[in-house]
Amino acid sequence: MLITYPLAKRVEVKEDKSVSDEDVLYEAKDGVATITINRPDKYNALNTSVVLKLRELFEKAEDDPNVRVVVLTGAGEKAFAAGADISEFKGKDSKTIRPRVERGQELTKFIESMSKPSIAAVNGFALGGGCEFAMACDIRYASANAKLGQPEINLGVIPGYGGTVRLARLVGLGRAKELVYTGDHITAEEAHRIGLVNRVFDSIDALREGTMELAKKLALKPGVALKLAKQSLNNSWQMGLEENLGFELDVFTQTFDTEDKVEGVDAFLTKREAEFKHK
């Protein structure tokens, strides 16, 4: 039996707002689900409604056997997501803000732990929560006009959706401290240089084309092996060396009981393209 991968659980709250279908768009085609934050006039700011809808749609993609890869992006050319809707901070104290932040953290944990690869297509500003959602994805592609950062310090607060944790793991503790302490934005090229994004494209059109090219490529890979590879890679952040090596050994051997392993080996030996069934 394959080892299961626990997903983050939903946090129940009392103050949920109604969720608009217009705030976040969903499209599934050719094995790829594209989730688009759709508030371009607000720089795709992350209000409560958006976070709730994002969680719903990521769960939808996870549960759909026809979806193999998930892409997260923002509508328009100015922003992926320019952070939290700051108007929702006004009048809040530690008790009243906590449920809102829990929702955001649970969403980033869900994206990170879901069995399917996720790609953030960062078009424009990815600040605060926007940067944190991008970091929760497995791979980050960016357009040349992208700006990334954790500017929360300028509001007298700190990142709350996992920014202090994932940023340090991705770019190193020293660079993460500099970005969090200063609240400065960095360019896409600088983000690429320090390892925050995987690749930079000259234009938003090129970003979208490159992202879909990668997504469709991953959608053709053997689904079980891809899931287990993601699981083992994520464990490298959470387990000690010996424990993680033991896990890798367990799941490597389990792939030998899959139909995709039989197909992949036969296709290689007979010099043809593999047709994986994700079983």
C-alpha positions as CSV (number, residue, x, y, z in Angstrom):
1,M,0.0,0.0,0.0
2,L,1.3,3.4,-0.9
3,I,2.1,5.8,1.9
4,T,-0.6,8.5,2.2
5,Y,0.2,12.1,2.4
6,P,-1.8,14.1,5.0
7,L,-3.3,17.3,3.9
8,A,-3.7,20.4,6.0
9,K,-7.1,20.5,7.7
10,R,-9.6,23.3,7.3
11,V,-9.8,25.8,10.2
12,E,-13.4,26.5,11.1
13,V,-14.2,30.1,11.9
14,K,-17.3,32.1,13.0
15,E,-16.9,35.3,10.9
16,D,-16.7,33.9,7.4
17,K,-18.0,36.3,4.7
18,S,-19.9,35.2,1.6
19,V,-17.6,34.0,-1.1
20,S,-17.9,35.5,-4.6
21,D,-17.4,33.4,-7.7
22,E,-16.0,36.5,-9.3
23,D,-13.1,36.9,-7.0
24,V,-11.3,33.8,-8.0
25,L,-11.6,32.0,-11.4
26,Y,-11.1,28.3,-12.1
27,E,-10.4,26.5,-15.4
28,A,-9.4,22.9,-15.9
29,K,-8.0,21.7,-19.3
30,D,-5.6,19.1,-20.5
31,G,-4.8,17.9,-16.9
32,V,-4.0,21.4,-15.7
33,A,-6.2,23.5,-13.3
34,T,-5.6,27.2,-13.5
35,I,-6.7,29.2,-10.5
36,T,-6.7,33.0,-11.1
37,I,-7.1,35.7,-8.4
38,N,-9.5,38.1,-10.1
39,R,-9.4,41.5,-8.5
40,P,-7.1,43.4,-10.8
41,D,-8.5,46.8,-9.9
42,K,-7.4,46.0,-6.3
43,Y,-4.0,44.5,-7.3
44,N,-5.5,41.1,-6.5
45,A,-5.5,41.9,-2.8
46,L,-6.2,38.9,-0.6
47,N,-9.4,39.7,1.4
48,T,-11.3,37.0,3.4
49,S,-13.5,36.1,0.4
50,V,-10.5,35.5,-1.8
51,V,-8.7,33.2,0.7
52,L,-11.9,31.2,1.3
53,K,-12.4,30.8,-2.4
54,L,-8.8,29.8,-3.0
55,R,-9.1,27.1,-0.4
56,E,-12.3,25.8,-2.0
57,L,-10.7,25.7,-5.5
58,F,-7.4,24.1,-4.4
59,E,-9.5,21.4,-2.8
60,K,-11.5,21.0,-6.0
61,A,-8.3,20.5,-8.0
62,E,-6.9,18.0,-5.4
63,D,-10.1,15.9,-5.6
64,D,-10.4,15.9,-9.4
65,P,-8.7,12.8,-10.8
66,N,-8.4,14.5,-14.2
67,V,-6.3,17.3,-12.8
68,R,-2.6,16.5,-12.6
69,V,-1.1,20.0,-12.0
70,V,-2.3,23.3,-10.5
71,V,-1.3,26.8,-11.7
72,L,-1.9,29.8,-9.4
73,T,-1.8,33.3,-11.0
74,G,-3.4,36.8,-10.9
75,A,-5.6,38.6,-13.4
76,G,-4.2,41.5,-15.3
77,E,-0.6,42.6,-15.7
78,K,0.1,44.5,-12.5
79,A,-0.2,41.9,-9.8
80,F,-0.1,38.3,-8.9
81,A,-1.3,39.3,-5.4
82,A,-0.2,42.5,-3.8
83,G,-0.8,41.2,-0.3
84,A,-3.6,41.3,2.3
85,D,-6.5,43.7,2.1
86,I,-5.2,46.1,4.7
87,S,-8.6,47.5,5.4
88,E,-9.5,44.2,7.1
89,F,-6.7,44.9,9.7
90,K,-8.3,48.1,11.0
91,G,-9.8,47.7,14.5
92,K,-8.5,44.1,14.9
93,D,-6.6,42.9,18.0
94,S,-4.7,39.6,18.5
95,K,-7.9,37.7,19.2
96,T,-10.0,39.0,16.3
97,I,-7.2,38.8,13.7
98,R,-6.1,35.2,14.6
99,P,-8.9,33.3,12.7
100,R,-8.1,35.3,9.5
101,V,-4.4,34.5,9.7
102,E,-5.2,30.8,10.5
103,R,-7.2,30.6,7.3
104,G,-4.2,31.9,5.3
105,Q,-1.7,29.6,7.0
106,E,-4.0,26.6,6.5
107,L,-4.3,27.5,2.8
108,T,-0.5,27.7,2.3
109,K,-0.1,24.4,4.2
110,F,-2.7,22.8,1.9
111,I,-1.1,24.0,-1.3
112,E,2.3,22.7,0.0
113,S,0.9,19.3,1.1
114,M,-1.5,18.6,-1.8
115,S,-0.5,15.5,-3.8
116,K,-0.3,17.4,-7.1
117,P,2.5,19.8,-8.3
118,S,1.7,23.5,-8.1
119,I,3.2,26.3,-10.1
120,A,2.9,30.0,-9.2
121,A,2.9,32.3,-12.3
122,V,4.0,35.6,-10.8
123,N,2.9,38.5,-13.0
124,G,3.7,41.8,-11.3
125,F,3.5,42.4,-7.5
126,A,3.7,39.4,-5.2
127,L,3.9,41.1,-1.8
128,G,3.1,39.9,1.7
129,G,0.5,37.2,1.5
130,G,0.9,37.1,-2.3
131,C,4.6,36.2,-1.9
132,E,3.7,33.7,0.8
133,F,1.2,32.0,-1.4
134,A,3.8,31.8,-4.2
135,M,6.3,30.3,-1.8
136,A,3.8,27.6,-0.9
137,C,3.7,26.4,-4.5
138,D,6.3,23.9,-5.7
139,I,7.7,26.1,-8.5
140,R,7.7,29.8,-9.1
141,Y,7.9,31.4,-12.6
142,A,8.0,35.2,-12.9
143,S,7.6,37.9,-15.5
144,A,10.4,40.5,-15.8
145,N,8.1,43.1,-14.2
146,A,7.5,41.1,-11.1
147,K,8.3,42.5,-7.7
148,L,8.4,40.3,-4.6
149,G,8.8,41.0,-0.9
150,Q,7.5,40.8,2.6
151,P,6.7,44.5,3.5
152,E,4.7,43.7,6.7
153,I,7.2,45.4,8.9
154,N,6.2,48.8,7.4
155,L,2.7,48.2,9.0
156,G,4.2,47.3,12.4
157,V,3.5,43.6,11.9
158,I,5.3,40.6,10.5
159,P,4.5,37.9,7.8
160,G,1.8,35.6,9.1
161,Y,1.1,33.1,6.3
162,G,4.4,31.3,6.7
163,G,6.7,34.0,5.2
164,T,9.3,33.9,8.0
165,V,9.6,30.1,7.7
166,R,9.4,29.4,3.9
167,L,11.5,32.4,2.9
168,A,14.4,31.4,5.1
169,R,14.2,27.9,3.7
170,L,14.2,29.0,0.1
171,V,16.8,31.8,0.1
172,G,18.8,31.3,3.4
173,L,18.4,32.9,6.8
174,G,20.5,35.9,6.2
175,R,18.7,37.1,3.0
176,A,15.3,36.3,4.6
177,K,16.1,38.4,7.6
178,E,17.2,41.3,5.3
179,L,14.0,41.1,3.3
180,V,11.7,40.8,6.4
181,Y,13.5,43.4,8.5
182,T,13.6,46.0,5.7
183,G,10.3,45.2,4.0
184,D,12.0,46.0,0.7
185,H,10.7,44.7,-2.7
186,I,13.1,42.9,-5.0
187,T,13.0,42.5,-8.7
188,A,12.3,39.3,-10.5
189,E,16.0,39.0,-11.5
190,E,17.1,39.4,-7.9
191,A,14.5,36.9,-6.8
192,H,15.9,34.5,-9.4
193,R,19.5,35.1,-8.3
194,I,18.8,34.3,-4.7
195,G,16.6,31.3,-5.5
196,L,13.1,32.7,-4.7
197,V,11.9,32.1,-8.3
198,N,12.9,29.4,-10.7
199,R,12.8,31.3,-13.9
200,V,12.1,34.8,-15.3
201,F,10.4,35.6,-18.6
202,D,10.7,38.7,-20.6
203,S,6.9,39.4,-20.8
204,I,3.7,38.3,-19.1
205,D,2.6,36.5,-22.3
206,A,5.9,34.6,-22.3
207,L,5.4,33.8,-18.6
208,R,1.9,32.4,-19.3
209,E,3.2,30.3,-22.2
210,G,6.2,29.0,-20.3
211,T,4.1,28.2,-17.3
212,M,1.6,26.2,-19.3
213,E,4.4,24.4,-21.2
214,L,5.8,23.3,-17.8
215,A,2.4,22.4,-16.4
216,K,1.5,20.2,-19.4
217,K,4.9,18.6,-19.3
218,L,4.4,17.7,-15.6
219,A,0.8,16.5,-16.3
220,L,2.3,13.8,-18.6
221,K,4.6,12.5,-15.9
222,P,3.6,9.4,-13.8
223,G,1.3,10.7,-11.2
224,V,2.1,8.3,-8.3
225,A,5.8,8.8,-8.7
226,L,5.4,12.6,-8.9
227,K,3.3,12.6,-5.7
228,L,5.9,10.5,-3.8
229,A,8.7,12.6,-5.1
230,K,7.0,15.7,-3.8
231,Q,6.3,14.1,-0.5
232,S,10.0,13.0,0.0
233,L,11.3,16.5,-1.1
234,N,8.9,18.2,1.4
235,N,10.1,15.9,4.1
236,S,13.6,17.2,3.6
237,W,12.4,20.4,5.4
238,Q,10.7,18.5,8.2
239,M,12.7,15.3,9.0
240,G,16.2,14.4,10.0
241,L,18.6,12.9,7.4
242,E,18.2,9.3,8.5
243,E,14.4,9.5,8.7
244,N,14.1,11.1,5.4
245,L,16.4,8.6,3.7
246,G,14.3,5.8,5.2
247,F,11.1,7.4,3.8
248,E,12.7,7.8,0.4
249,L,13.8,4.1,0.4
250,D,10.2,3.1,1.3
251,V,8.5,5.1,-1.4
252,F,11.1,4.3,-4.1
253,T,10.5,0.6,-3.6
254,Q,6.8,1.2,-3.7
255,T,6.9,2.7,-7.1
256,F,8.0,-0.7,-8.4
257,D,4.5,-2.0,-7.6
258,T,2.9,0.6,-10.0
259,E,1.7,0.2,-13.5
260,D,3.6,3.3,-14.5
261,K,6.9,1.8,-13.5
262,V,6.2,-1.2,-15.8
263,E,5.2,1.2,-18.6
264,G,8.2,3.6,-18.1
265,V,10.8,0.8,-18.1
266,D,9.3,-0.9,-21.2
267,A,9.0,2.4,-23.1
268,F,12.7,3.2,-22.3
269,L,13.9,-0.3,-23.4
270,T,11.8,-0.3,-26.6
271,K,12.7,3.3,-27.4
272,R,9.2,4.8,-27.5
273,E,7.3,7.5,-25.6
274,A,5.7,6.3,-22.3
275,E,2.0,6.6,-21.9
276,F,1.5,6.7,-18.1
277,K,-1.9,5.8,-16.5
278,H,-1.0,7.4,-13.1
279,K,-1.5,4.0,-11.4
